[in-house]
Amino acid sequence: MNIKNKIKITVNGKQMQVIPKFSLKNLIAKLKIPLNKIAIELNKKIIDKKKISKIQLKRGDKIEIVHFIGGG
Amino acid sequence: MIDKKLKIANKKFKSRLIVGTGKYKSFNECARAIKSSGAEIVTVAVRRVNISNKNKARLMDYIDPKKITYLPNTAGCFTAEDAIRTLRLAREIGGWKLVKLEVLGDKRNLFPEMIETLRSTELLTKEGFQVMVYCNDDPLMAKRLESAGAVAIMPLAAPIGSGLGIQNKVNIKIIRKQTKLPLIIDAGLGQASDASIAMELGCDGVLINTAIAKAKNPIQMAEAMKLAVISGRKSFLSGRISPNLFGSASTTNKGII
């Protein structure tokens, strides 16, 4: 795949490149994150985790993946 | 005398001590302290997953949310919008509706921004959240929060993490008199006796993080807090004597030689 065809996205504030038609599910799998312990926001909208295989990432998408950490 | 259980939004808890999960040296130490405290509810925060270190330990691997009630907080939020975004995400992780709202107004003293807190309580309640509200110790604001749908009033004892203990007992007593909602002291306690005092004032529970996590021996301090809460609660329920200015001998003079 030519690098020019890759799509730039931002995940948790960091730039990443993925191939076209890369799904949100592919992204979570690539990052090896357990789906049952996280929540996902795509361009500030919360995503239903059951639907992530149907969502294809687009140029400039901003994704936030969050989980629980220690807090008071 | 058998005490009734702590009831928050129709959920019942045996322990009246809620503990935070921040500031520990490790998740392992945190898990051990929770066990030692006997707490059934722990506060947790929502933050970005570290995507560059995939092997980093996760809180949920150490503290099982099926066994301990997670209470997601809004730490670090300064507006209602931030708080709502955070708690919607928390709900999405696993369906949490019982939440701790904390909207701060000043980065140094960490006091709650009460106008935003009140607005957030209204909005979150309308969205179906059960909102336990971190607030200042102002009885009028406590009333407003109650009208807005809060399921628990959680006034500070002193600034978060300060360890100063309850600074305004009078206000806490007034809030106690005016509300039937669970009243939980949140923030500012430093040692076990502070927790006992909170319970003796008639509070329904206390929420402690720093005083346990940053103690030299957190596991032992967690147990001390557990016992202090039980002790203070029993003392409150037993009905203290009236304080007197003068002495009253414990031994009768009858039969004196």
Interface residues (C-beta under 8 A of the other chain):
Chain A: V11 N12 G13 K14 L31 K32 I33 N36 K37 I38 A39 I40 E41 K44 I46 K49 E64 I65 V66 H67 F68 I69 G70 G71 G72
Chain B: G20 T21 G22 K23 Y24 F27 C30 T43 V44 A45 V46 R47 R48 V49 I51 S52 K54 R58 L59 M60 Y70 P72 N73 A75 R85 R88 L89 A90 E92 I93 G94 I160 G161 A187 L207 N209 T210
